[in-house]
Amino acid sequence: MKKIFLILFTFYFIQISAQVDSSQFKNKYNSKRLLFLTGTCAVGYGVSLYLLNDLWYKDYPKSSFHFFNDNDEWMQVDKFGHFYTAYYIGTYGIKLFNWTGIERKKAIWLGGLIGTLYLTNIEILDGFSDHWGFSLGDMTANVLGSFAAISQQLAWNEQKIIGKFSFHQTKYAKYRPDLLGKNLQENWLKDYNGQTYWISCNIYSFLNKNSKFPKWLNVSFGYGADGMLGATNNPYDYNGSILPIYERYRQYYVSLDLDLSRIKTKSKFVNTIFQALNMLKFPAPAIEFNRIDKVKMHGIYF
């Protein structure tokens, strides 16, 4: 449920940014836009945290503020999720503050840090929950995600290297439906075995602008993990049934990808759809490297 709110908050920024001018820092200062944006963010921020606390944390006992080290859980796939979420909230935050016309660097820093600021409050709520705790690992991933957006905008005035996400259902969820999800709607949020996080690099953006290389073609590097029936280790049984023995291991990928944000059409609606879909890795052939199979080829990888 907590991850659902993070994703919804990201899409909240997408919906607003679809209505603003995304040109590269050419907007004149507009105090009404700044007031509108500040008020909308404040209301959205407050409502989302209220709902998160009401629907998630109230069912668990409270405690004094404490830290929790979860860095060895899920082979760090969850940390890539935090990086990904903070990165995208930051990129859309930058566009929104640019829309107000404030000075370029201020727009980048204020917008880029929104992800970290929002996610920090969730970490604080975790810190006061007896069931969890404030995770320095999660916090580090949040900050790195924000600075991935900020640093690229400061250096290049664009995002040449973007985060992507892909998912496929796995055989593991049926053994631990309580933890990995009972259906597809839950699997893609809970089953880290099926999640892959990508760094997608736009080749054209690093070449001479007169290059004939396709502007929309990217090369992507992915990370995932497999064989996980538990956060830190695989249990022996579940509800009295003996579980299969699976070896836990990391997966590294190389694949091609599409940067849909660089495909411009005459339709603003289609461009908006492309922008939203660009957060997802385009299914394509991939090469996987892991310590079990060494090298594994995928005709189409999701």
C-alpha positions in Angstrom: 0.0 0.0 0.0 2.8 2.4 0.8 4.4 1.9 -2.6 1.0 2.6 -4.2 1.0 6.0 -2.7 4.6 6.7 -3.9 3.6 5.8 -7.4 0.4 7.8 -7.3 2.3 10.8 -6.0 4.7 10.5 -9.0 1.8 10.3 -11.4 0.3 13.3 -9.7 3.3 15.3 -10.9 3.0 13.8 -14.4 -0.6 14.9 -14.7 0.2 18.5 -13.7 3.4 18.7 -15.8 1.4 17.6 -18.8 -0.3 21.0 -18.7 2.8 23.1 -18.4 5.3 24.4 -20.9 8.3 22.0 -20.8 10.6 24.2 -22.8 14.0 24.5 -21.4 13.8 27.4 -18.9 12.4 30.1 -21.2 9.3 31.0 -19.1 9.0 34.5 -17.7 8.4 34.8 -13.9 4.7 34.5 -13.1 3.8 35.0 -9.4 0.3 33.5 -9.9 1.8 30.3 -11.3 4.2 30.1 -8.4 1.4 30.7 -5.8 -0.8 28.1 -7.6 2.1 25.5 -7.7 3.0 26.1 -4.0 -0.6 25.8 -2.9 -1.3 22.7 -5.0 1.9 20.9 -3.8 1.1 21.8 -0.2 -2.4 20.4 -0.4 -1.4 17.3 -2.3 1.5 16.8 0.1 -0.7 17.1 3.2 -3.6 15.0 1.9 -1.3 12.2 0.7 0.5 12.0 4.1 -2.8 12.0 5.9 -4.2 9.2 3.8 -0.9 7.3 4.1 -1.0 7.6 7.9 -4.7 6.7 8.1 -4.7 3.8 5.7 -1.3 2.3 6.5 0.3 3.3 9.8 -2.7 3.4 12.1 -3.1 -0.4 12.0 0.4 -0.8 13.5 1.6 0.1 17.0 3.5 3.3 17.5 6.9 3.6 19.2 9.5 6.2 20.1 11.6 7.3 17.1 14.1 4.6 16.1 16.3 3.5 13.2 16.1 0.2 11.3 18.8 -1.3 9.2 17.2 -3.0 6.2 20.1 -2.7 3.8 20.5 -6.5 3.5 16.8 -7.1 2.5 15.7 -8.1 -1.0 19.2 -7.9 -2.2 18.8 -4.1 -2.4 16.2 -4.2 -5.2 13.9 -2.1 -3.0 16.6 0.6 -2.7 16.5 1.0 -6.5 12.8 1.5 -6.1 13.4 4.4 -3.8 16.0 5.9 -6.2 13.6 5.5 -9.1 10.7 7.2 -7.3 12.8 10.2 -6.0 14.3 10.6 -9.5 11.0 10.9 -11.2 9.4 13.2 -8.7 12.5 15.4 -9.0 12.4 15.5 -12.8 8.7 16.6 -12.9 9.3 18.9 -10.0 12.0 20.7 -12.0 9.5 21.1 -14.9 6.9 22.5 -12.6 9.2 25.1 -11.1 10.5 26.1 -14.5 6.8 26.7 -15.5 6.6 29.4 -12.8 9.5 31.3 -14.4 11.8 31.5 -11.4 15.6 31.6 -11.9 16.9 28.4 -13.6 19.1 27.1 -10.8 16.4 27.7 -8.2 13.9 25.8 -10.3 16.3 22.9 -10.6 17.2 22.7 -6.9 13.6 23.3 -5.5 12.0 21.0 -8.0 14.7 18.3 -7.8 14.6 18.0 -4.1 10.8 17.5 -3.8 11.2 13.8 -4.1 13.7 13.6 -1.2 11.6 16.0 1.0 8.4 13.9 0.4 10.0 10.6 1.0 11.9 11.8 4.1 8.5 12.3 5.8 7.6 8.8 5.0 10.8 7.6 6.5 10.0 9.6 9.6 6.6 7.9 9.9 8.4 4.6 9.6 10.7 5.8 12.4 7.8 6.2 14.8 6.2 2.8 13.8 7.0 -0.2 15.9 6.8 -2.4 12.8 9.5 -0.5 10.9 12.1 2.2 11.6 13.9 5.1 9.9 16.0 3.5 7.2 19.3 5.3 6.4 19.6 3.0 3.3 16.2 4.1 2.0 17.2 7.7 2.8 20.4 7.4 0.9 18.7 6.0 -2.2 16.1 8.9 -2.0 18.9 11.5 -2.0 20.8 9.8 -4.8 17.6 9.7 -6.9 17.0 13.4 -6.5 20.6 14.4 -7.2 20.6 12.2 -10.4 17.8 14.5 -11.7 19.4 17.7 -10.4 23.0 17.0 -11.6 21.9 16.2 -15.1 19.7 19.3 -15.4 22.5 21.5 -14.1 25.1 20.0 -16.4 23.2 19.4 -19.6 19.8 21.1 -19.2 18.2 17.8 -20.0 18.0 14.2 -18.7 20.3 12.2 -20.9 20.3 9.2 -18.5 16.9 8.2 -17.1 15.5 5.6 -14.8 13.2 2.9 -16.1 11.2 0.0 -14.6 10.0 -3.3 -15.9 8.2 -6.3 -14.4 7.3 -9.9 -15.1 5.4 -12.4 -13.0 7.5 -15.1 -11.3 7.0 -18.6 -10.0 7.8 -17.5 -6.4 4.6 -15.6 -5.5 2.5 -18.7 -5.3 4.7 -20.0 -2.4 4.4 -16.7 -0.4 1.3 -14.9 -1.5 1.2 -13.0 1.8 4.5 -11.5 1.1 4.8 -11.5 -2.7 1.2 -10.9 -3.7 -1.9 -13.0 -4.5 -2.5 -11.6 -8.0 -0.9 -9.5 -10.8 -2.1 -6.3 -9.2 -0.2 -7.2 -6.0 2.7 -9.0 -7.6 4.1 -6.0 -9.5 4.3 -4.1 -6.2 5.4 -6.8 -3.9 7.4 -9.4 -5.8 10.9 -8.1 -6.0 11.9 -11.2 -8.0 10.0 -9.8 -11.0 11.1 -6.2 -10.7 14.0 -4.8 -12.8 15.3 -1.3 -12.5 17.2 0.3 -15.4 19.5 3.1 -16.2 18.6 4.1 -19.8 21.2 6.2 -21.7 20.3 8.2 -24.7 23.1 7.7 -27.3 22.2 10.6 -29.6 22.4 13.1 -26.8 26.1 12.3 -26.4 26.9 12.6 -30.1 27.3 15.6 -32.4 23.9 17.2 -33.0 24.4 16.7 -36.7 24.5 12.9 -36.2 22.1 10.8 -38.1 21.8 8.4 -35.1 18.1 7.8 -34.1 17.3 10.3 -31.3 14.9 7.8 -29.7 17.3 4.8 -29.3 18.8 4.1 -25.9 21.1 1.5 -24.4 20.0 0.3 -20.9 21.7 -1.4 -18.0 19.4 -3.2 -15.6 19.5 -4.7 -12.1 17.3 -7.3 -10.5 17.5 -10.4 -8.2 16.0 -13.9 -8.2 15.2 -16.8 -5.9 13.9 -14.6 -3.0 11.1 -16.1 -0.8 11.9 -13.8 2.1 13.5 -10.4 2.8 16.9 -11.6 4.0 16.7 -15.4 3.7 14.3 -18.1 2.4 12.1 -19.8 5.0 11.9 -23.5 5.4 8.2 -23.7 5.3 5.0 -21.6 4.9 1.7 -22.4 6.7 3.0 -25.9 7.4 4.0 -26.7 3.8 7.7 -27.3 3.0 9.0 -24.7 0.5 11.3 -25.5 -2.4 14.9 -24.6 -2.0 16.0 -21.7 -4.2 19.3 -20.0 -4.4 19.2 -16.2 -4.2 21.3 -14.3 -6.7 21.7 -11.0 -8.4 21.0 -10.3 -12.1 22.6 -7.7 -14.4 21.2 -6.8 -17.8 22.2 -5.0 -21.0 19.4 -4.1 -23.5 18.2 -1.6 -26.0 15.4 0.8 -25.1 13.2 3.5 -26.6 13.2 7.1 -25.3 9.6 8.0 -26.0 10.1 11.5 -24.8 12.2 12.2 -27.9 9.5 11.1 -30.2 7.4 14.3 -30.9 4.0 14.2 -32.4 1.5 17.0 -33.3 -0.8 15.7 -30.6 -0.3 17.0 -27.0 -2.3 14.1 -25.7 -0.1 11.5 -27.4 3.1 13.4 -26.2 1.7 13.2 -22.7 1.1 9.5 -22.9 4.6 9.0 -24.3 6.0 11.0 -21.4 4.2 8.8 -18.8 5.1 5.5 -20.6 8.7 6.6 -20.7 9.1 5.6 -17.1 8.8 2.0 -18.2 11.4 0.0 -20.0 10.4 -1.0 -23.5 10.4 -4.8 -24.0 13.4 -5.8 -26.0 16.1 -8.5 -26.3 18.5 -8.5 -23.4 21.6 -10.1 -22.2 21.6 -11.2 -18.5 24.7 -11.8 -16.4 24.5 -13.8 -13.1 26.6 -16.2 -11.1 24.3 -19.2 -11.8 23.9 -19.1 -15.5 26.9 -16.8 -16.2 25.4 -15.4 -19.4 21.8 -15.8 -20.4 20.0 -14.5 -23.5 16.4 -13.2 -23.5 14.6 -12.9 -26.9 12.2 -10.3 -25.3 12.7 -9.3 -21.7 10.0 -7.6 -19.5 
